[in-house]
Amino acid sequence: MIETPHITAANELKTDEEIRKVMASKEPVIVYQDRMRLRPPLPIIAYNDDMVKIADGTTFLRSVTHFYTLSDEEKAKYNISEPKA
């Protein structure tokens, strides 16, 4: 079995594999376009080659937005506990 690297806090999600891991763990992500945060931290519920959909139903183009996992400080700020394995 091939081991895959664990997603750590405050990583940018660029590949489908990274998005699948975060989606499976239901970990909230922060969405940015340029330097502006677009939504509060929410889990990803669907994605394809061009778009990503978050839990509130908002769809973002992958080519112009950036998706980040939360750092430990941000999790404390938003009162988000660690996802259970």
N, C-alpha and C positions, 0 to 999 in steps of 0.2 A: 504494500500500500504506500502511495506517495504522500508524504506529509506536506501540507500547505502552510505558508507562513500565517501567523495570527495577525489580525488587524489590530493595531495599537491606536491609542487615542490621538486625535488631531491629525489623522492621515487623510490625504486627498484620495478619493475613490476615482480611479481612472479606468480600471479594467472591469470586464464583466464578472470575473471571478471575485474581485473585491466587493462589487455590488451584491453579488449572490450571497456572500458570507454575511454581510451586514443585514441584508434582507432576511436571511434565515434566522438571525439572532434577534431581529426586530429592534435593533439598536437605532436610536434617533440620529439623524444627520442634520447638519446645517448646510443650507443652500446659499451660495453666493453668485452674484453676477457682477463682474468687475470687483469692486470692494464693498458692495452693498449686500447685506444679508436680506434675503427675500422672504423667508418664513421662519417661524419658531422651529426648534428642533423637533422633527417628526420622523418616523420610520419610512423607509421606501416600501411600497406595496407592489410595484410593477416596473419593468423597464424593458427596452428593446435597444436596437442599435442607435436609434436617434433620440429617444426620449426616456425620461425617468418620471414616475408618478409617485408622489408622497401620500401619506395617510389622509390628508385633508382633501384629496382629489386633484390637487394642482399638478399639472404636467409641465416639465421643463425640458428644453432642448439640451442634450448633452454637449453639443458643440460650443455653447455660449455660457453655460453655467458650470460651477464647480461644487462638488459635494464632499463634505468633510465629516469625519467622525468627531465626537466631542472629546475634549481633553478632560482630565479629572477635575480641573477647576470649573469648567463649563458644566459638567455633570452636577457638581455641588451647587452651582449658581441656579440651575434650572430644576434642582431637586430630583434628579434622575438617578435611580439606583442601577447597579451593575446588572446586565442581563444574566439570567440564570442559564447555566450550560446544560 
